[in-house]
Amino acid sequence: MEYKTIELDVREDLKNKIEPFQKIMEAIKECKENDKFILHAPFKPVPLFAVLKAKGFIHEVEELERKHWKVTFTKKS
């Protein structure tokens, strides 16, 4: 079975003071078990962890460089 990966970079939105929460919620809507959602953000998006955990996601966090965090969310059953 093939799993999909959705990638979203919200660094520019946040730089321009645009709230990306709706965009993130839209992006994860179609995720099924074992699909991945990769988020690029300028900070570690801790509040999002609980929101997506409630929707069945686990996460891994990497700080790629200053002001560039990559969070990989994986949908679990």
C-alpha positions as CSV (number, residue, x, y, z in Angstrom):
1,M,0.0,0.0,0.0
2,E,1.2,3.5,-0.8
3,Y,1.1,6.3,1.7
4,K,0.9,9.9,0.8
5,T,3.1,12.7,2.1
6,I,1.8,16.2,2.3
7,E,4.3,19.0,2.9
8,L,3.5,22.5,3.9
9,D,5.8,25.5,4.6
10,V,4.1,28.2,6.8
11,R,7.3,30.3,7.5
12,E,6.3,32.9,4.9
13,D,2.7,33.1,6.1
14,L,3.9,33.7,9.7
15,K,6.5,36.2,8.5
16,N,3.6,38.1,6.8
17,K,1.4,37.8,10.0
18,I,-1.0,35.3,8.3
19,E,-2.4,32.7,10.7
20,P,-1.8,29.3,9.0
21,F,-4.0,27.1,11.3
22,Q,-6.8,26.8,8.7
23,K,-4.3,25.9,6.0
24,I,-2.9,23.2,8.2
25,M,-6.3,21.8,9.1
26,E,-7.2,21.7,5.4
27,A,-3.9,19.9,4.6
28,I,-4.5,17.1,7.1
29,K,-8.1,16.5,6.2
30,E,-7.4,13.8,3.6
31,C,-4.7,12.0,5.7
32,K,-5.3,8.3,6.3
33,E,-3.4,5.8,8.5
34,N,0.4,6.0,8.0
35,D,0.2,9.1,5.7
36,K,2.7,11.8,6.6
37,F,2.2,15.5,7.0
38,I,5.4,17.5,7.0
39,L,5.3,21.0,8.4
40,H,8.0,23.7,8.1
41,A,7.7,26.5,10.6
42,P,10.0,29.2,12.0
43,F,9.5,27.9,15.6
44,K,8.7,24.6,17.3
45,P,4.9,24.6,17.0
46,V,4.1,23.0,20.4
47,P,0.4,24.0,20.6
48,L,-0.2,22.1,17.4
49,F,1.1,18.8,18.8
50,A,-1.9,18.4,21.1
51,V,-4.4,19.4,18.4
52,L,-3.0,16.9,15.9
53,K,-2.6,14.2,18.6
54,A,-6.3,14.5,19.2
55,K,-6.8,13.8,15.5
56,G,-4.6,10.7,15.6
57,F,-1.2,11.9,14.7
58,I,2.2,11.3,16.3
59,H,5.1,13.6,15.6
60,E,8.9,13.9,15.2
61,V,10.6,17.3,15.4
62,E,13.9,18.5,13.8
63,E,15.5,21.9,14.1
64,L,17.1,22.2,10.7
65,E,18.5,25.7,11.3
66,R,17.7,28.8,13.4
67,K,14.1,29.7,12.6
68,H,13.5,26.5,10.5
69,W,11.8,23.6,12.3
70,K,10.6,20.5,10.4
71,V,7.8,18.5,12.1
72,T,6.8,15.2,10.6
73,F,3.3,14.1,11.7
74,T,2.3,10.5,11.0
75,K,-1.4,9.5,11.1
76,K,-2.1,6.5,13.3
77,S,-5.3,4.6,13.7
